[in-house]
């Protein structure tokens, strides 16, 4: 009986021990599950945090993408003279950039020369650049106090003597007292003396011999000074009409093969930075050199054009020779470009008041427009005038993120 009781106690203790272990195992399982859940929740929290960081990064990237945008209200743009245009592909030409000179055209320049020897005295105020008309007195030549005597008086005496001799011979030849040969010689001497006297006496006065302007135009240069002594035929005053001018371009020999294709030119003067086009000045190509001059490595290319009054003969200019045409070329006015540290930019108009700076690669330049190799496409609207005003506006304002609707 005692053995049965002891056996029952052992069985009961054994069952209690198993239940305790089972409960402890369940507790451990619950703790592990709870830890796993906490870890998963932490990972979800971290992922959610990463999502927020991604959104913040995207917003920062978008804000950075709009950093080149410039706000300029329409009223301010109009006051600054900003003008825009649409980019189009069109025709352009190959360009040879060189230098040259504007010259007076032949026939448009004449020189007043001294008909007699004498001392120079200007008639009134004669200055370079003044307007003169044909026949206007410019210089007086006084010969009264020179050793050779007054040439006008000498010519008058010679004329009167030869005239009397001719008249005497004319009466004698009719009576056959003198031969026809002697009479012819007397007549020749008389005619020569008459022509000489009339030539110098035409503009003669008590003050001296007047030298007049041979053509109407402008005084280009004074070749003598007041009080100078001049001889017969010496140049005194150069006069130009400036109606037609020559443009001579000096082209390097390496472009010799391209010279036959040159059709026109643009040029820029140093005194007003204005670009002139020969097609607007009734210009035409006259000739191009087949060989360089002695001691020179350049070939001359000569054009002729009308002078519209503001081009100075003799000035040195930059010349853009236009040759073979190119089609489908994107080009912009030079006024559309800005430069910064050797790079060139244009400003695109995004909407009524927003602009963006755009880097471009340049091609050839014809003085008025510049070929664009990259950075623009047809249909873009860009600033063609007032680009520097837009650039200055960009330096004075900052654009917040998402300020421009795309």
VOPAGU-2260 file (C-alpha; in pm, 1 decimal, decimal comma):
REM VOPAGU-2260
SITE   aa  ch    i         X         Y         Z
SITE  UNK   A    0       0,0       0,0       0,0
SITE  UNK   A    1     281,9     236,9      84,5
SITE  UNK   A    2     439,1     152,6    -244,0
SITE  UNK   A    3     121,6     247,9    -429,2
SITE  UNK   A    4     103,6     580,5    -247,3
SITE  UNK   A    5     470,6     654,0    -324,5
SITE  UNK   A    6     415,4     567,2    -688,4
SITE  UNK   A    7     118,7     804,2    -708,2
SITE  UNK   A    8     319,5    1087,8    -555,7
SITE  UNK   A    9     598,2    1037,3    -807,9
SITE  UNK   A   10     353,1    1039,6   -1097,3
SITE  UNK   A   11     189,6    1357,7    -970,5
SITE  UNK   A   12     527,0    1531,5    -929,2
SITE  UNK   A   13     630,0    1425,0   -1275,4
SITE  UNK   A   14     314,5    1567,1   -1430,6
SITE  UNK   A   15     362,3    1897,9   -1248,1
SITE  UNK   A   16     716,1    1929,4   -1368,7
SITE  UNK   A   17     608,8    1881,0   -1732,4
SITE  UNK   A   18     342,6    2151,5   -1707,1
SITE  UNK   A   19     597,0    2394,2   -1563,4
SITE  UNK   A   20     837,9    2330,6   -1846,8
SITE  UNK   A   21     559,6    2370,4   -2101,4
SITE  UNK   A   22     458,7    2706,2   -1955,5
SITE  UNK   A   23     818,3    2823,1   -1956,0
SITE  UNK   A   24     855,6    2718,1   -2317,7
SITE  UNK   A   25     546,1    2905,9   -2413,2
SITE  UNK   A   26     675,9    3212,7   -2235,6
SITE  UNK   A   27    1002,8    3192,0   -2422,7
SITE  UNK   A   28     814,5    3151,4   -2748,3
SITE  UNK   A   29     603,6    3454,6   -2669,8
SITE  UNK   A   30     912,8    3659,2   -2590,1
SITE  UNK   A   31    1082,3    3557,5   -2915,0
SITE  UNK   A   32     771,1    3636,6   -3113,0
SITE  UNK   A   33     743,8    3973,7   -2944,5
SITE  UNK   A   34    1111,3    4051,5   -3017,1
SITE  UNK   A   35    1061,7    3952,1   -3377,3
SITE  UNK   A   36     759,3    4177,2   -3403,9
SITE  UNK   A   37     951,8    4467,3   -3252,0
SITE  UNK   A   38    1239,8    4410,8   -3495,4
SITE  UNK   A   39    1003,6    4399,5   -3791,9
SITE  UNK   A   40     833,8    4715,7   -3671,3
SITE  UNK   A   41    1172,1    4885,0   -3637,7
SITE  UNK   A   42    1260,6    4783,5   -3991,7
SITE  UNK   A   43     930,3    4921,4   -4113,2
SITE  UNK   A   44     999,8    5243,4   -3926,5
SITE  UNK   A   45    1347,4    5261,9   -4087,0
SITE  UNK   A   46    1200,9    5194,7   -4431,7
SITE  UNK   A   47     944,6    5463,4   -4372,8
SITE  UNK   A   48    1225,4    5696,1   -4268,8
SITE  UNK   A   49    1413,1    5609,9   -4588,4
SITE  UNK   A   50    1101,7    5688,3   -4787,9
SITE  UNK   A   51    1087,9    6031,7   -4630,1
SITE  UNK   A   52    1457,0    6083,2   -4704,8
SITE  UNK   A   53    1393,4    5984,8   -5067,5
SITE  UNK   A   54    1112,0    6235,5   -5090,5
SITE  UNK   A   55    1332,8    6503,2   -4939,1
SITE  UNK   A   56    1611,9    6414,9   -5184,4
SITE  UNK   A   57    1368,3    6431,1   -5476,7
SITE  UNK   A   58    1247,0    6770,9   -5360,4
SITE  UNK   A   59    1606,6    6892,9   -5323,3
SITE  UNK   A   60    1689,7    6761,2   -5669,1
SITE  UNK   A   61    1390,0    6940,5   -5817,0
SITE  UNK   A   62    1483,9    7260,1   -5638,0
SITE  UNK   A   63    1838,7    7229,0   -5770,2
SITE  UNK   A   64    1705,0    7177,1   -6124,7
SITE  UNK   A   65    1530,8    7514,7   -6113,9
SITE  UNK   A   66    1831,3    7707,4   -5976,9
SITE  UNK   A   67    1912,6    7859,4   -6321,6
SITE  UNK   A   68    1563,1    7999,1   -6364,2
SITE  UNK   A   69    1519,7    8375,1   -6347,7
SITE  UNK   A   70    1201,4    8564,0   -6267,3
SITE  UNK   A   71    1157,2    8892,9   -6451,8
SITE  UNK   A   72     808,5    9045,3   -6459,8
SITE  UNK   A   73     684,8    9151,0   -6806,3
SITE  UNK   A   74     674,7    9519,0   -6710,8
SITE  UNK   A   75    1036,0    9509,5   -6595,3
SITE  UNK   A   76    1142,2    9317,8   -6907,7
SITE  UNK   A   77     973,1    9570,7   -7133,0
SITE  UNK   A   78    1136,5    9861,0   -6949,6
SITE  UNK   A   79    1477,5    9692,0   -6991,3
SITE  UNK   A   80    1423,7    9650,0   -7365,8
SITE  UNK   A   81    1404,4    9270,8   -7355,9
SITE  UNK   A   82    1284,5    9116,5   -7682,7
SITE  UNK   A   83    1229,2    8749,7   -7760,8
SITE  UNK   A   84    1209,6    8539,1   -8075,6
SITE  UNK   A   85    1149,3    8181,1   -8182,8
SITE  UNK   A   86    1442,4    7966,3   -8296,0
SITE  UNK   A   87    1414,1    7852,9   -8657,9
SITE  UNK   A   88    1648,1    7658,9   -8882,4
SITE  UNK   A   89    1733,3    7851,0   -9199,2
SITE  UNK   A   90    2002,2    7934,0   -9451,9
SITE  UNK   A   91    2347,1    8055,9   -9350,1
SITE  UNK   A   92    2684,5    8093,4   -9522,6
SITE  UNK   A   93    3040,4    7988,5   -9467,8
SITE  UNK   A   94    3239,0    8283,7   -9331,3
SITE  UNK   A   95    3602,0    8392,8   -9362,4
SITE  UNK   A   96    3684,8    8649,8   -9096,0
SITE  UNK   A   97    3964,8    8892,4   -9177,9
SITE  UNK   A   98    4052,9    9262,9   -9175,2
SITE  UNK   A   99    4082,7    9532,5   -9438,0
SITE  UNK   A  100    4030,8    9897,4   -9522,2
SITE  UNK   A  101    3766,9   10129,6   -9665,4
SITE  UNK   A  102    3901,9   10333,5   -9958,4
SITE  UNK   A  103    3765,2   10611,5  -10178,4
SITE  UNK   A  104    3645,7   10482,4  -10514,7
SITE  UNK   A  105    3827,5   10588,2  -10828,0
SITE  UNK   A  106    3662,1   10886,9  -10994,2
SITE  UNK   A  107    3508,1   11004,0  -10667,8
SITE  UNK   A  108    3828,6   11176,5  -10557,5
SITE  UNK   A  109    3999,7   11472,5  -10725,1
SITE  UNK   A  110    4295,4   11693,7  -10635,4
SITE  UNK   A  111    4316,1   12070,5  -10682,5
SITE  UNK   A  112    4663,5   12160,1  -10817,1
SITE  UNK   A  113    4854,5   12485,5  -10849,5
SITE  UNK   A  114    4812,2   12643,7  -11197,7
SITE  UNK   A  115    5101,1   12882,7  -11128,2
SITE  UNK   A  116    5393,2   12905,2  -10888,0
SITE  UNK   A  117    5338,4   13116,5  -10579,0
SITE  UNK   A  118    5292,4   13144,9  -10204,0
SITE  UNK   A  119    4989,0   12969,6  -10050,9
SITE  UNK   A  120    4715,2   13165,6   -9877,7
SITE  UNK   A  121    4389,1   12987,6   -9791,1
SITE  UNK   A  122    4065,0   13155,7   -9891,3
SITE  UNK   A  123    3873,0   13175,8   -9564,7
SITE  UNK   A  124    3866,0   12880,6   -9324,6
SITE  UNK   A  125    3940,5   12567,3   -9524,4
SITE  UNK   A  126    3941,3   12258,7   -9301,3
SITE  UNK   A  127    3940,7   11886,1   -9357,6
SITE  UNK   A  128    3589,5   11744,3   -9373,8
SITE  UNK   A  129    3421,5   12068,1   -9478,8
SITE  UNK   A  130    3170,8   12060,0   -9763,5
SITE  UNK   A  131    3269,4   12236,5  -10087,1
SITE  UNK   A  132    3099,4   12293,0  -10421,5
SITE  UNK   A  133    3250,8   12285,8  -10766,9
SITE  UNK   A  134    3420,5   12616,7  -10857,6
SITE  UNK   A  135    3450,6   12733,8  -10496,3
SITE  UNK   A  136    3779,8   12918,7  -10429,5
SITE  UNK   A  137    3998,3   12732,2  -10180,0
SITE  UNK   A  138    4351,5   12873,9  -10214,2
SITE  UNK   A  139    4510,7   13198,9  -10333,0
SITE  UNK   A  140    4859,5   13186,9  -10488,5
SITE  UNK   A  141    5052,1   13511,8  -10472,1
SITE  UNK   A  142    5344,2   13553,1  -10714,7
SITE  UNK   A  143    5412,9   13924,8  -10692,2
SITE  UNK   A  144    5716,3   13902,0  -10465,0
SITE  UNK   A  145    5901,3   13606,1  -10615,3
SITE  UNK   A  146    6214,7   13634,5  -10826,6
SITE  UNK   A  147    6055,8   13483,2  -11136,3
SITE  UNK   A  148    5791,4   13755,6  -11134,9
SITE  UNK   A  149    5414,9   13728,6  -11160,9
SITE  UNK   A  150    5338,4   13445,5  -11406,1
SITE  UNK   A  151    5002,2   13597,1  -11491,9
SITE  UNK   A  152    5158,8   13924,8  -11593,4
SITE  UNK   A  153    5424,2   13739,3  -11789,6
SITE  UNK   A  154    5157,5   13536,5  -11967,0
SITE  UNK   A  155    4961,3   13851,3  -12047,8
SITE  UNK   A  156    5266,0   14022,0  -12199,3
SITE  UNK   A  157    5353,1   13714,3  -12404,3
SITE  UNK   A  158    4996,7   13695,1  -12528,4
SITE  UNK   A  159    4980,7   14059,9  -12632,8
SITE  UNK   A  160    5316,0   14041,0  -12816,4
SITE  UNK   A  161    5223,8   13722,6  -13000,5
SITE  UNK   A  162    4886,3   13868,5  -13092,3
SITE  UNK   A  163    5041,9   14177,3  -13252,3
SITE  UNK   A  164    5292,8   13962,4  -13438,8
SITE  UNK   A  165    5017,8   13738,4  -13565,9
SITE  UNK   A  166    4811,5   14032,9  -13688,6
SITE  UNK   A  167    5116,5   14179,4  -13862,6
SITE  UNK   A  168    5196,7   13849,7  -14030,6
SITE  UNK   A  169    4836,1   13813,7  -14140,3
SITE  UNK   A  170    4854,6   14140,7  -14336,8
SITE  UNK   A  171    5192,0   14055,5  -14489,3
SITE  UNK   A  172    5097,9   13706,5  -14602,2
SITE  UNK   A  173    4818,6   13848,4  -14813,2
SITE  UNK   A  174    5076,8   14063,1  -14995,8
SITE  UNK   A  175    5304,9   13761,0  -15016,7
SITE  UNK   A  176    5576,2   13950,8  -14832,5
SITE  UNK   A  177    5608,7   13663,1  -14584,2
SITE  UNK   A  178    5573,4   13297,5  -14660,1
SITE  UNK   A  179    5288,7   13076,3  -14551,2
SITE  UNK   A  180    5530,3   12889,8  -14326,3
SITE  UNK   A  181    5630,5   13202,4  -14133,7
SITE  UNK   A  182    5267,1   13300,3  -14097,5
SITE  UNK   A  183    5178,8   12955,9  -13962,4
SITE  UNK   A  184    5455,2   12977,4  -13703,6
SITE  UNK   A  185    5330,7   13319,8  -13588,7
SITE  UNK   A  186    4976,5   13188,6  -13563,8
SITE  UNK   A  187    5090,7   12890,4  -13357,5
SITE  UNK   A  188    5283,1   13113,7  -13114,9
SITE  UNK   A  189    4979,6   13337,7  -13078,1
SITE  UNK   A  190    4741,1   13048,6  -13004,2
SITE  UNK   A  191    4974,1   12900,0  -12744,6
SITE  UNK   A  192    5015,2   13234,1  -12569,2
SITE  UNK   A  193    4639,2   13291,1  -12572,3
SITE  UNK   A  194    4564,2   12953,1  -12418,8
SITE  UNK   A  195    4826,3   13001,3  -12146,4
SITE  UNK   A  196    4706,1   13347,0  -12059,8
SITE  UNK   A  197    4338,8   13253,1  -12048,3
SITE  UNK   A  198    4415,9   12956,5  -11824,6
SITE  UNK   A  199    4591,1   13164,2  -11559,5
SITE  UNK   A  200    4388,4   13481,9  -11596,0
SITE  UNK   A  201    4050,3   13314,8  -11547,1
SITE  UNK   A  202    4069,1   13316,9  -11164,5
SITE  UNK   A  203    4321,9   13594,5  -11121,8
SITE  UNK   A  204    4268,3   13898,3  -10899,9
SITE  UNK   A  205    4478,1   14164,8  -10738,4
SITE  UNK   A  206    4536,5   13934,8  -10440,2
SITE  UNK   A  207    4667,7   13649,7  -10653,2
SITE  UNK   A  208    4565,7   13341,0  -10845,7
SITE  UNK   A  209    4261,6   13157,6  -10705,2
SITE  UNK   A  210    4256,9   12776,6  -10701,6
SITE  UNK   A  211    3903,1   12634,9  -10707,2
SITE  UNK   A  212    3744,1   12299,4  -10619,3
SITE  UNK   A  213    3730,1   12073,4  -10927,8
SITE  UNK   A  214    3422,7   11882,8  -10796,9
SITE  UNK   A  215    3159,7   11916,0  -10527,1
SITE  UNK   A  216    3223,0   11706,4  -10220,1
SITE  UNK   A  217    3425,0   11713,9   -9899,4
SITE  UNK   A  218    3780,8   11821,1   -9825,9
SITE  UNK   A  219    3964,2   11497,7   -9759,5
SITE  UNK   A  220    4307,0   11641,5   -9684,6
SITE  UNK   A  221    4506,3   11964,3   -9706,7
SITE  UNK   A  222    4836,2   11888,6   -9879,2
SITE  UNK   A  223    5001,8   12227,4   -9810,1
SITE  UNK   A  224    5016,4   12479,1   -9527,2
SITE  UNK   A  225    4962,7   12852,5   -9514,8
SITE  UNK   A  226    5273,0   13033,6   -9645,2
SITE  UNK   A  227    5418,2   12736,9   -9838,1
SITE  UNK   A  228    5574,9   12804,7  -10176,7
SITE  UNK   A  229    5442,8   12574,6  -10449,3
SITE  UNK   A  230    5535,6   12513,3  -10810,3
SITE  UNK   A  231    5314,4   12460,5  -11112,2
SITE  UNK   A  232    5119,1   12134,1  -11091,1
SITE  UNK   A  233    5182,0   12073,5  -10720,7
SITE  UNK   A  234    4880,1   11914,5  -10535,9
SITE  UNK   A  235    4711,5   12149,4  -10290,4
SITE  UNK   A  236    4378,6   12007,0  -10169,5
SITE  UNK   A  237    4226,9   11658,3  -10201,5
SITE  UNK   A  238    3848,6   11647,1  -10244,4
SITE  UNK   A  239    3626,0   11340,9  -10230,7
SITE  UNK   A  240    3259,6   11290,2  -10303,2
SITE  UNK   A  241    3234,9   10966,6  -10101,3
SITE  UNK   A  242    2941,9   10849,0  -10311,5
SITE  UNK   A  243    3103,0   10512,1  -10386,8
SITE  UNK   A  244    3365,0   10347,6  -10169,2
SITE  UNK   A  245    3592,7   10046,7  -10201,5
SITE  UNK   A  246    3619,4    9774,0   -9938,5
SITE  UNK   A  247    3949,9    9589,3   -9963,7
SITE  UNK   A  248    3985,3    9269,9   -9761,4
SITE  UNK   A  249    4327,7    9115,1   -9699,3
SITE  UNK   A  250    4279,5    8736,9   -9706,7
SITE  UNK   A  251    4534,4    8478,4   -9596,9
SITE  UNK   A  252    4676,5    8255,7   -9870,5
SITE  UNK   A  253    4532,1    7945,1   -9701,6
SITE  UNK   A  254    4185,4    8055,6   -9816,7
SITE  UNK   A  255    4289,9    8087,9  -10181,2
SITE  UNK   A  256    4072,3    7793,8  -10292,6
SITE  UNK   A  257    3765,9    7953,3  -10128,4
SITE  UNK   A  258    3801,6    8292,8  -10298,6
SITE  UNK   A  259    3595,9    8204,6  -10611,7
SITE  UNK   A  260    3296,0    8120,4  -10391,4
SITE  UNK   A  261    3292,4    8458,6  -10212,2
SITE  UNK   A  262    2977,9    8653,7  -10303,5
SITE  UNK   A  263    2944,0    8936,2  -10050,7
SITE  UNK   A  264    3069,9    9068,2   -9718,8
SITE  UNK   A  265    2975,8    9231,8   -9391,0
SITE  UNK   A  266    3209,1    9468,6   -9208,9
SITE  UNK   A  267    3230,0    9637,4   -8870,2
SITE  UNK   A  268    3380,0    9982,9   -8814,7
SITE  UNK   A  269    3589,0   10056,2   -8502,8
SITE  UNK   A  270    3442,2   10399,3   -8433,0
SITE  UNK   A  271    3076,8   10296,8   -8387,1
SITE  UNK   A  272    3084,6    9912,3   -8364,3
SITE  UNK   A  273    2810,7    9902,8   -8627,3
SITE  UNK   A  274    2787,1    9610,2   -8869,3
SITE  UNK   A  275    2725,9    9702,8   -9234,0
SITE  UNK   A  276    2607,3    9454,9   -9497,2
SITE  UNK   A  277    2705,4    9515,4   -9858,6
SITE  UNK   A  278    2370,0    9388,7   -9983,8
SITE  UNK   A  279    2207,3    9683,2   -9802,5
SITE  UNK   A  280    2462,2    9928,0   -9949,2
SITE  UNK   A  281    2419,4    9830,2  -10315,4
SITE  UNK   A  282    2756,5    9657,3  -10295,8
SITE  UNK   A  283    2915,6    9418,9  -10541,9
SITE  UNK   A  284    3231,9    9212,2  -10573,1
SITE  UNK   A  285    3485,3    9371,5  -10808,6
SITE  UNK   A  286    3777,3    9129,6  -10801,4
SITE  UNK   A  287    3992,3    8897,2  -10594,9
SITE  UNK   A  288    4369,2    8863,0  -10618,3
SITE  UNK   A  289    4533,8    8577,5  -10802,2
SITE  UNK   A  290    4868,4    8633,3  -10628,8
SITE  UNK   A  291    4994,8    8798,3  -10311,8
SITE  UNK   A  292    5190,3    9121,0  -10329,1
SITE  UNK   A  293    5564,1    9148,5  -10283,8
SITE  UNK   A  294    5653,4    9101,9   -9918,0
SITE  UNK   A  295    5292,1    9016,9   -9832,3
SITE  UNK   A  296    5117,4    8689,9   -9748,7
SITE  UNK   A  297    4768,3    8818,8   -9818,4
SITE  UNK   A  298    4542,3    8822,4  -10123,0
SITE  UNK   A  299    4324,1    9129,4  -10188,9
SITE  UNK   A  300    3947,5    9093,7  -10232,1
SITE  UNK   A  301    3782,2    9419,4  -10343,3
SITE  UNK   A  302    3417,0    9527,3  -10321,5
SITE  UNK   A  303    3240,9    9850,0  -10420,7
SITE  UNK   A  304    2941,9    9998,4  -10235,7
SITE  UNK   A  305    2741,0   10316,1  -10178,0
SITE  UNK   A  306    2844,5   10546,4   -9896,7
SITE  UNK   A  307    2537,8   10638,5   -9692,9
SITE  UNK   A  308    2722,4   10920,1   -9517,4
SITE  UNK   A  309    2855,7   10760,6   -9196,6
SITE  UNK   A  310    3145,1   10552,2   -9331,4
SITE  UNK   A  311    3488,8   10711,6   -9313,0
SITE  UNK   A  312    3720,8   10644,1   -9610,1
SITE  UNK   A  313    4061,8   10523,2   -9497,3
SITE  UNK   A  314    3934,6   10350,7   -9182,9
SITE  UNK   A  315    4044,6    9996,4   -9098,6
SITE  UNK   A  316    3760,1    9750,8   -9041,8
SITE  UNK   A  317    3680,5    9390,7   -8946,8
SITE  UNK   A  318    3544,9    9202,0   -9248,4
SITE  UNK   A  319    3329,4    8888,5   -9269,7
SITE  UNK   A  320    3352,4    8738,3   -9619,0
SITE  UNK   A  321    3042,4    8536,9   -9711,7
SITE  UNK   A  322    3086,1    8233,8   -9935,1
SITE  UNK   A  323    2909,2    7898,5   -9977,8
SITE  UNK   A  324    2549,4    7872,8   -9847,4
SITE  UNK   A  325    2442,2    7622,0   -9580,2
SITE  UNK   A  326    2082,5    7508,5   -9522,6
SITE  UNK   A  327    1905,5    7398,4   -9206,1
SITE  UNK   A  328    2132,6    7600,2   -8978,4
SITE  UNK   A  329    2023,3    7735,7   -8640,6
SITE  UNK   A  330    2161,7    8085,1   -8586,1
SITE  UNK   A  331    2094,8    8364,2   -8337,4
SITE  UNK   A  332    2173,0    8737,6   -8332,0
SITE  UNK   A  333    2497,5    8828,6   -8161,0
SITE  UNK   A  334    2292,4    9034,2   -7914,5
SITE  UNK   A  335    2137,5    8709,1   -7784,7
SITE  UNK   A  336    2471,1    8579,8   -7652,9
SITE  UNK   A  337    2638,3    8637,4   -7319,2
SITE  UNK   A  338    2983,8    8516,5   -7219,7
SITE  UNK   A  339    3102,2    8385,0   -6886,1
SITE  UNK   A  340    3451,3    8241,5   -6829,9
SITE  UNK   A  341    3492,5    8151,0   -7194,8
SITE  UNK   A  342    3152,4    7981,3   -7227,5
SITE  UNK   A  343    2857,6    8128,5   -7416,3
SITE  UNK   A  344    2496,6    8128,6   -7301,8
SITE  UNK   A  345    2153,9    8230,8   -7425,1
SITE  UNK   A  346    1840,2    8284,0   -7217,2
SITE  UNK   A  347    1531,0    8077,3   -7293,8
SITE  UNK   A  348    1188,1    8215,5   -7207,6
SITE  UNK   A  349     990,7    7946,6   -7021,3
SITE  UNK   A  350     673,4    8147,5   -6968,5
SITE  UNK   A  351     562,5    8508,4   -6945,9
SITE  UNK   A  352     796,0    8596,9   -6659,8
SITE  UNK   A  353    1038,7    8306,6   -6621,5
SITE  UNK   A  354    1370,7    8257,8   -6805,6
SITE  UNK   A  355    1646,9    7998,5   -6793,2
SITE  UNK   A  356    2014,0    8021,2   -6888,4
SITE  UNK   A  357    2121,2    7776,0   -7160,9
SITE  UNK   A  358    2478,8    7680,6   -7256,9
SITE  UNK   A  359    2539,2    7680,6   -7634,6
SITE  UNK   A  360    2823,5    7584,3   -7868,0
SITE  UNK   A  361    2907,8    7841,5   -8135,0
SITE  UNK   A  362    2993,5    7792,7   -8501,6
SITE  UNK   A  363    3080,3    8055,4   -8762,9
SITE  UNK   A  364    3003,6    8424,5   -8714,4
SITE  UNK   A  365    2901,8    8659,4   -8998,9
SITE  UNK   A  366    2908,2    8975,7   -8789,4
SITE  UNK   A  367    2530,0    8987,3   -8747,1
SITE  UNK   A  368    2436,8    8631,9   -8653,4
SITE  UNK   A  369    2621,5    8332,5   -8506,9
SITE  UNK   A  370    2572,2    7967,1   -8596,1
SITE  UNK   A  371    2465,9    7746,6   -8301,9
SITE  UNK   A  372    2606,1    7392,9   -8312,2
SITE  UNK   A  373    2439,9    7264,0   -7993,3
SITE  UNK   A  374    2217,9    7384,1   -7710,4
SITE  UNK   A  375    1913,6    7502,0   -7908,8
SITE  UNK   A  376    1642,6    7340,1   -8116,5
SITE  UNK   A  377    1375,2    7481,9   -8349,2
SITE  UNK   A  378    1077,4    7612,2   -8155,6
SITE  UNK   A  379    1272,5    7736,5   -7853,5
SITE  UNK   A  380    1187,9    8090,9   -7752,9
SITE  UNK   A  381    1491,6    8291,4   -7646,6
SITE  UNK   A  382    1590,9    8646,7   -7562,5
SITE  UNK   A  383    1729,2    8812,5   -7877,5
SITE  UNK   A  384    1778,1    9158,8   -7730,2
SITE  UNK   A  385    1846,5    9256,1   -7371,2
SITE  UNK   A  386    2019,2    8931,3   -7271,9
SITE  UNK   A  387    2255,2    9110,4   -7032,7
SITE  UNK   A  388    1958,5    9270,0   -6854,5
SITE  UNK   A  389    1815,4    8921,8   -6797,4
SITE  UNK   A  390    2156,5    8804,5   -6675,4
SITE  UNK   A  391    2171,6    9091,3   -6425,2
SITE  UNK   A  392    1819,8    9009,7   -6307,9
SITE  UNK   A  393    1934,2    8653,2   -6240,8
SITE  UNK   A  394    2214,2    8783,0   -6020,2
SITE  UNK   A  395    1972,3    8979,8   -5800,8
SITE  UNK   A  396    1701,1    8722,4   -5727,3
SITE  UNK   A  397    1683,9    8357,4   -5622,1
SITE  UNK   A  398    1407,1    8121,6   -5731,2
SITE  UNK   A  399    1249,3    7903,6   -5458,4
SITE  UNK   A  400    1181,3    7537,1   -5531,3
SITE  UNK   A  401     853,5    7454,8   -5713,0
SITE  UNK   A  402     803,8    7823,7   -5802,4
SITE  UNK   A  403     769,1    7741,2   -6171,7
SITE  UNK   A  404     497,3    7508,5   -6299,6
SITE  UNK   A  405     628,7    7260,3   -6555,2
